[in-house]
Amino acid sequence: MKELSRFQDIDPEVVPKTDKRDLQFLKLLANDGRLPLNTAAKQLRISPEGCGYRLNKLQEKGIIQAFIPNINLGKLGYTVYHVFLLLDESHREKQKELLASLSNHPNIKSIIEYVDRWDYEIVFIARSVQEFDGMLMECLKPIQSYILEKEVLEGVKEYYDMPIPSTKTALSAEYEQGVVLDASDRSLISALSTNARASTYELGRQMSKSPDAVMQRIKSLKERGIIRGFSMIADLSLLSLSWNVMVITTKTYDAGIDSQMRSFVQQEPNVIYALRTLGTYDFLFYIVSKDSHEYYSKVRKIKSQFSKIIKTYDAWDGVKEHTYNPVPHALVVSK
């Protein structure tokens, strides 16, 4: 599978042109990465051939990077851990070595570079805090003496995860006791993570299964809540969108605030990821925006909406995502 990144540091002059229908099409595919072209064409009011042409162009331009299954990590017994690092700037070569060594780690979902408070955010998945602690120590061992500060946030509840600003469907994933996948399940998830738009015939050919058997297994994975749906990965930079992370510490937290937070992120399209966490901060948001005015308006909206519970908050500008693995390899290897 090719290396993916949801945003990069690029010259605005190289951003390709897109029109209103392109953006509408991207939103449809964000909500259903396996949406048939005939269905998309009806909603876009264009021909299926025109729809296929747009799809090919969006892929050629690099705006659409991949089609993926949306995996419920909690159902498989995994928790996400967001590690923020501040490193000694006098050892840039060591930072490059770290990025190179971590990019193919089976338990790493994302590596993001920031300016301001932190240099990097590394997102791990692990089945237990003990497993995570061992991985973290091993991964950071080569640069241990160059780490100035470190902050770890443990994911508790995922409220929302979407590739682009879009209308939303309800999503709330708490981390729970994992179910066990068999070899065919793992093989299918692996194949879907390479191309979630592949036909059941093509998937069956890869798995040595009939198309009907593949269809039934996809249905089973969805019914068990392991696959929540299908989506796509977009390069947000090529849509002229910038990336920011916002973290919040709250004075209090209860079921009412939980419901309010879920409702807010579902109605706010610029918040593409929202996570309840344990650690110094209680909530983490990924916010994308077309300019600084739009970004600050979203921050002010969050502060206003939750003014009674926010104790402190912070926000940092993203520079680039060095690697993104929506389906980390650890999910599909035999344990």
C-alpha positions in Angstrom: 0.0 0.0 0.0 1.3 3.4 -0.9 2.3 5.9 1.8 -0.6 8.1 2.8 -0.8 11.6 4.3 -3.9 13.7 5.0 -2.0 17.0 4.7 1.4 18.3 3.6 3.4 21.5 3.4 2.9 22.6 -0.2 2.9 25.7 -2.3 -0.7 27.0 -2.6 0.1 27.7 -6.3 0.2 23.9 -7.0 -3.3 23.2 -5.6 -5.4 21.8 -8.4 -8.7 23.2 -9.4 -11.9 21.6 -8.1 -15.5 22.7 -8.7 -18.7 22.4 -6.6 -19.6 19.0 -8.0 -16.1 17.6 -7.1 -16.7 18.7 -3.5 -20.2 17.2 -3.5 -18.7 13.9 -4.9 -16.0 13.9 -2.2 -18.6 14.2 0.5 -20.6 11.3 -0.9 -17.5 9.2 -1.0 -16.5 10.2 2.5 -19.7 8.9 3.8 -19.6 5.7 1.6 -16.4 4.8 -0.1 -18.1 1.9 -1.9 -20.9 4.0 -3.2 -21.8 2.7 -6.7 -21.1 5.3 -9.5 -24.7 5.0 -10.7 -26.0 6.0 -7.3 -23.5 8.8 -7.0 -24.4 10.0 -10.5 -28.1 10.3 -9.6 -27.3 12.4 -6.6 -24.9 14.6 -8.5 -27.3 14.8 -11.5 -24.6 13.8 -14.0 -24.1 10.7 -16.1 -22.4 7.6 -14.7 -19.6 8.1 -17.3 -19.2 11.7 -16.1 -19.1 10.5 -12.5 -16.4 7.9 -13.4 -14.4 10.6 -15.1 -14.5 12.8 -12.1 -13.4 10.0 -9.8 -10.4 9.2 -12.0 -9.4 12.9 -12.1 -9.7 13.3 -8.3 -7.4 10.3 -8.0 -4.9 11.4 -10.6 -4.6 14.8 -8.9 -3.8 13.1 -5.6 -6.9 14.5 -3.9 -8.3 11.1 -3.3 -5.5 9.0 -2.0 -7.2 5.7 -1.1 -10.5 4.1 -0.2 -10.6 2.4 3.1 -12.9 0.5 5.6 -13.7 2.5 8.8 -12.6 0.0 11.5 -13.9 0.2 15.0 -10.7 -0.2 16.9 -12.6 -0.7 20.2 -14.4 -3.8 18.9 -11.0 -5.3 18.3 -9.7 -4.5 21.7 -7.5 -1.6 20.7 -7.1 1.8 22.3 -5.5 4.8 20.7 -2.7 6.7 22.4 -1.6 10.2 21.3 2.0 11.0 22.1 3.2 14.6 21.8 7.0 15.2 21.7 9.1 18.3 22.1 12.6 17.5 20.8 16.0 19.1 21.0 16.3 21.1 17.7 20.1 20.7 17.6 19.7 17.0 16.6 17.5 17.2 13.4 19.2 14.2 12.0 18.0 12.1 14.9 14.5 13.3 14.2 14.7 12.1 10.6 15.9 8.8 11.8 13.0 8.5 14.2 10.5 9.3 11.5 12.0 6.7 9.1 12.0 4.0 11.7 8.4 4.6 12.9 6.7 5.0 9.5 6.3 1.3 9.0 5.7 0.3 12.7 2.6 -2.0 12.8 1.0 -0.2 15.7 1.4 3.4 14.5 -1.6 5.1 12.9 -0.2 8.6 12.3 2.9 10.8 12.7 2.1 14.6 12.5 4.6 17.5 12.7 3.5 20.7 14.4 4.9 24.2 15.1 4.4 26.0 18.5 4.2 23.9 21.6 5.1 20.4 20.2 7.2 19.1 17.4 5.4 15.8 16.7 2.3 13.8 17.5 2.6 10.0 17.2 -0.6 8.0 17.4 -0.3 4.4 18.5 -2.8 1.6 18.9 -2.4 -1.0 21.6 -4.4 -3.7 23.3 -3.3 -2.6 26.8 -1.4 0.2 28.5 1.3 -2.3 29.3 1.7 -3.2 25.6 1.7 0.6 24.7 4.3 1.4 27.4 6.6 -1.3 26.0 6.2 -0.1 22.4 6.7 3.5 23.4 9.9 2.8 25.3 11.3 0.8 22.4 10.4 3.3 19.8 11.8 6.3 21.6 14.9 4.6 23.0 17.2 5.9 20.1 16.2 9.5 20.9 15.6 9.4 24.6 18.3 11.9 25.4 16.9 14.4 22.9 13.4 14.5 24.3 12.7 17.7 26.1 9.1 17.1 27.0 6.5 14.3 26.4 2.7 14.2 26.8 0.6 11.1 26.5 -3.2 11.1 26.0 -5.1 7.8 26.2 -8.3 7.6 24.1 -11.5 6.9 26.0 -14.3 7.6 23.5 -14.2 8.5 19.9 -17.0 10.9 19.0 -16.2 11.4 15.3 -13.7 10.6 12.6 -14.2 11.9 9.0 -11.7 12.6 6.2 -13.1 15.9 5.1 -15.6 18.6 6.3 -18.9 16.9 5.7 -22.4 16.2 6.9 -22.2 13.5 9.5 -23.7 10.3 10.8 -23.6 9.4 14.4 -20.5 7.8 15.7 -19.4 7.0 19.2 -16.8 4.3 19.8 -15.8 3.5 23.4 -12.9 1.1 23.9 -14.0 -2.3 25.0 -13.1 -5.9 25.2 -12.0 -7.0 21.8 -13.6 -9.7 19.5 -11.4 -12.2 17.7 -10.9 -12.1 14.0 -10.2 -15.3 12.1 -7.8 -15.6 9.2 -10.4 -14.8 6.5 -11.6 -11.7 8.4 -8.0 -10.4 8.6 -7.4 -11.2 5.0 -10.5 -9.3 3.9 -9.8 -6.3 6.1 -6.3 -6.2 4.6 -7.6 -6.3 1.1 -10.2 -3.6 1.8 -7.5 -1.4 3.3 -5.7 -1.5 0.0 -8.8 -0.7 -2.0 -12.2 -0.6 -0.4 -13.8 0.0 -3.7 -12.6 -3.3 -5.1 -15.5 -5.5 -6.3 -16.5 -8.7 -4.4 -15.2 -10.6 -7.4 -11.7 -9.0 -7.1 -11.6 -9.4 -3.3 -12.7 -13.0 -3.7 -9.9 -13.6 -6.2 -7.4 -12.2 -3.7 -8.8 -14.4 -0.9 -9.6 -17.5 -2.9 -13.3 -17.0 -2.0 -16.4 -16.7 -4.0 -18.0 -13.2 -4.4 -21.0 -14.4 -2.4 -18.7 -15.5 0.4 -16.9 -12.2 0.4 -20.2 -10.3 0.5 -21.5 -12.4 3.4 -18.3 -11.8 5.3 -18.4 -8.0 4.8 -22.0 -8.1 6.0 -20.9 -10.1 9.1 -18.1 -7.6 9.9 -20.5 -4.7 9.6 -23.2 -6.5 11.8 -20.6 -7.2 14.5 -19.7 -3.5 14.5 -16.1 -4.2 13.3 -16.5 -2.3 10.0 -18.5 0.8 10.7 -18.6 1.7 7.0 -16.4 2.7 4.1 -14.7 6.0 3.4 -11.8 7.5 1.6 -8.6 9.4 2.4 -8.2 12.9 1.0 -5.2 15.2 0.8 -6.7 18.2 2.6 -3.8 20.4 1.4 -4.9 19.9 -2.2 -8.4 21.2 -1.1 -6.7 24.4 0.3 -7.5 23.3 3.9 -5.1 23.7 6.8 -4.8 21.4 9.9 -4.9 22.3 13.6 -5.3 20.3 16.8 -7.2 21.7 19.8 -7.1 20.2 23.3 -9.3 21.1 26.2 -9.1 20.5 29.9 -12.5 20.6 31.6 -13.7 21.6 35.1 -16.1 18.8 35.2 -17.5 15.9 33.0 -20.8 14.0 33.1 -23.3 12.3 30.9 -24.9 15.6 29.9 -21.6 17.0 28.7 -20.9 13.8 26.9 -24.2 14.1 25.0 -23.6 17.8 24.3 -20.1 17.0 22.9 -21.4 14.3 20.7 -24.2 16.5 19.3 -21.8 19.4 18.7 -19.2 17.5 16.7 -21.8 15.9 14.6 -23.1 19.4 13.6 -19.7 21.1 13.2 -18.3 20.0 9.8 -14.8 21.5 10.4 -14.2 19.2 13.3 -13.1 16.1 11.5 -12.0 14.1 14.6 -13.0 14.3 18.2 -11.7 12.2 21.1 -12.4 12.0 24.8 -9.0 11.4 26.5 -7.3 10.6 29.8 -4.2 12.7 30.6 -3.5 16.4 31.0 -6.3 17.2 28.5 -9.8 15.8 28.4 -10.7 16.4 24.8 -8.8 16.4 21.5 -10.1 17.8 18.2 -8.7 17.9 14.7 -10.0 21.0 13.0 -9.6 21.8 9.3 -10.2 25.2 7.8 -9.7 27.2 4.6 -8.1 30.2 6.3 -7.1 31.7 9.7 -10.4 33.6 10.0 -12.5 30.4 9.6 -10.2 28.5 12.0 -10.4 31.1 14.8 -14.2 31.3 14.4 -14.4 27.6 15.0 -12.2 27.9 18.1 -14.3 30.7 19.4 -17.4 28.6 18.8 -16.1 25.7 20.8 -15.0 28.1 23.6 -18.5 29.6 23.6 -20.4 26.4 23.4 -18.5 24.9 26.3 -17.6 28.0 28.3 -19.1 26.6 31.5 -16.9 23.5 31.5 -13.6 24.6 29.9 -10.8 25.1 32.4 -7.9 25.6 29.9 -7.4 25.0 26.2 -4.5 25.0 23.7 -4.1 24.7 19.9 -1.3 24.1 17.5 -0.8 24.4 13.8 0.0 21.3 11.7 2.9 21.4 9.3 2.5 18.0 7.6 1.5 14.5 8.3 4.5 12.2 7.7 2.6 9.0 7.6 -1.0 7.9 8.0 -2.1 4.2 8.4 -5.9 4.1 8.7 -5.7 0.4 9.2 -2.4 -0.3 11.1 -0.8 -3.6 10.1 -1.2 -4.9 13.7 -5.0 -5.3 13.0 -4.5 -7.8 10.3 -1.6 -10.0 11.6 -2.2 -13.2 13.5 -1.7 -12.9 17.3 
